[in-house]
């Protein structure tokens, strides 16, 4: 059962370098390619998501490249936050949502979409970086994870598994249940203060179960191939880049038709049923 509605993602207090990077992306024309960012800039950019479980992080990275629809997706997710599991998947199908499956993949996580929609400049900056320099973005995530581990903030527990693969730190959910970490980047990526309780730096709310019903939305074996710098969705590399952004469509295991047009509202009777639960 998803009890994560009360989870609040604390947005990072933006440091000057991160603010400048975000402002540079926002100020650019909509169709202009963003210039490559330097490693310190990318480190600041990924801090708020670097400790997410790998499969969820893969979905955030891909969805960020569709930054222009994240706000609408967040609104839909909030409106349907009382639906979970198969019911939520059925609602997604019924509404014929027009977004790419990489965005649909995040609909079970309204708190993540709210974070992305609440800071559109950051989301666009992340999406541009993923399109232009995905290997560098993935390397930045690994640098931040290593820092958090060195300061003993990142460790396996009841909510996630931390696995050391060759050249990478992987984070995996426990079973099919995803717990989103809430943390302050200014704490977990810095030396702990004397007497500070390290174990309380990462907090986890209610779990969100991702079952087979979400396979059409990229939830069949999503992972990050850190060695090859690939985002793997449905066991295939996700290859959208700046050059292919207008034509690329990932071959999802379960094909999903892209339906153009506005969002379709649910029948009022079903909406009333949701509120009675």
N, C-alpha and C positions, 0 to 999 in steps of 0.2 A: 504493500500500500504506500502510496506517495503521501508522506506527511511533510514534504519539504516546502509547503507554501510559506512557512514562517521564516525560511532561510533568507537572510539578507546578505548580499555580496557587498562587502565594504570596498568602495572604490579607493584606489591608491591616492594618497595625497601627491598630486602630480609634481614631480621635480622639474626644475627649469628646463633641462635637456629634453625631457619627455614632452613638456608643453610646447617647446619650439618645434619638435618633430611633428606633433599632431597639428599645430597651426600651419606648418608648411604643406601638409597634405590637404587640409581643408581649403587653403587659399588657392590651390591649383585648380585649373579648369577641369571639369568633370571627366574629360576624355584624355587628359594629359597623363603620361606615365610618370609615376613618382620616381625621384632619383633614389639610388640605393642608399640605405642608411648604414651608418657605422655601427660596429658591435656595441659600444656603450649605449647608443640610442635604441638598438633592438633589445638590449637587456632591460631597459626601462619599459619598453613597449610590452614585453611579454610577462612582466612580473606578476600581474594580477591573475594570470591563467597558468603559469608555469607548473603549479602543483596540482593541477587537475588530473584525474585519471587519463591515461593515454587515449582510450577510445573516445572519451568525451572531448578531450583536447583536439583530436583529429576532426571532430564535427565542428568545433568552434573555429578552427583555422579555415576550413573549407567554407563555412557559412559566412565568415567575415568578408569573403570576396564578393558577396552579394549584399553589401552594406546598405544599399538603397531600399531594401525591402525588410530589413530587420525590425524597424519600428512597427510595421503592419503585422509582422509575424508575432511580435511580442504582445500586441493588443489581442490577437486571436488566442494566443496561449493563455493570457490572463482571463479572457472571457470563458475559457473552457477548463479552468484549473481544477474544477471538481471532477473531471473525467480522468481516469487512469487506465493503463493497460489496454486491453482489447477495445474498451469503450472509446478511449481517446483515439486509437488508431482508426476505428470505424468512423469517428467524426471527421478526421482528416480526409478520409476517402470520400465521405458524403459531401463535404463542402467543395470538393474539386479545387483545392487550393492551388494557385498558379505558380507557387515558388519552386525553386530547384529543391531536389531531395536533400541537399546539404543543409538547407534552411529548415525543411520539415523535420529533419533529424533532431532539432533542438526544441521542438514544440513540447515534449514532455518536461522541459526544464525552463519554466517561465522565469525563474530567478536569474538564469544565465542570459536569456534574451532581454530581460529588463536591464541587466547590467550593460549589455551591448547597445541597446536602444537609448539608454540614459546618457551615454557618452558617444555620440555618433562620430565625433572627430577621431576618437581612439579606434573605433571599429573600422573606419575607413583607412586609417593609417595601418592597422594590422592587415586588413584585406589587401591593400596595395603591396605591403611587404611580402605577403604570402605569394602574390602573383609575380612579383619582380625578383625576389630573392629568398625563395622558400628554404633552401639549405641553410642560409644564414639565420633565418628565424628559428629553425629547429636547433641549430647550434646555440643560440641565445637561451632557449628553454633549458638545454642541458647545462649551460653555465649556471643558470639560476638554481636549478635543482642541486647541483654540486655544492653551491654556497649554502643552501638551506640544510643539506645533509651535513656539511662540515660543522655547522653550528648546532647540530643535533635536533633541528626542528622537523626534519623529514625522516620518518621511520615507519616500518610496518606496524599495523595495529588492527583492531576489529573492523575498521572502515575501509582500509585499503592495504594493498601489498606493494612494498617497494622492492624492486628486483634489480640486481646489478647484472646487466648484460655487457658483452664486450663493447667498451667505449660509450656506454650509455646507462643512465638511470631510468628505469621504467616504473610507472605507477599503474597498478591494475586494481579494478574493483574486486570486492569480495563476492564471488558468484555473479549473479545477474543484477545485483543491487548496487546502485551508484549513490555515493555520498559525496556531496560537493563540499570541498574544504572552504571555509571562510577564514581569512587571515589578513593581517595588516602587512603589506610588503615592506614597510619601513622597519618592521620588527624581525620577520623571519629571514631577511636577507642581510642582516647586520649582526655583529657580535652581541650576545645576550648581556643585558645589564646585570650587575652583581645582585644575586638574590631573586632574579626573575625566574618564574616557573615556566620552563620551556615547554612542558607537556600541555599547557593551555593555549599555546600560540595558534595552533590549528584546531578549529572547531568544526564539528560536523552536525548537520541537522538530520531531518528524516530522509530515509532512503527512497530512491526512485528505481523501480524495476523496469528494465527494458527486455521485453520478451520477443517471441518470434513474429508477433503482429507488426513489429516495426521494421522487419526486413526490407520492405520496399523503400524505406527511407534511409538506407545506408547503414543499417545496424546489423549487417551480417559480416562479422569479423572485421570491424574497423580497428586499425592499429597504426602505429607510427614506426616505420622502418628507419631507425636512426642511422644505421650504417650507410644506407643508400640514399638517405634524405628523401624518402618517399612517404606520402600520406596514403595509406592503403585503405580503400573502402571496398567492401565486398571482394576482398582478396585481389584487387586490381589497383595499380597506382592511379591516384587522382591527379590528372595532368593539366588542369586549367592554369594557364599562364596569362600574362598581359597580352601576348600576341594572339592567344586563342580565346580570349574572354568572351567574344561575341558569338563564337560558333561551337565551343567545346561543350559536350554533354557526356558526363561519365556513364559508362555502360553498366548501370546498376543491375544486380543479379535479378531483381524483380522489376521489369521495365515499368515505368510510370509515365503516362502521357502528360505533357505540359499543357495545361488548360489555361488559355488566356481569359482575361476578364476579371471583374471584381469578385470579392469574396461573397459566398452565398451564405445567408443567415440560416440557422437551424429553425426547424419548426417550433413555434412557441410551446407546444405541449412538451417537447423534449427538454426545452430550457427549464420549464417548471419542474420537470422530473428531477433535473440536476439539483435544483435548489432544495428539494425535499429530502435529499439524502442526508 
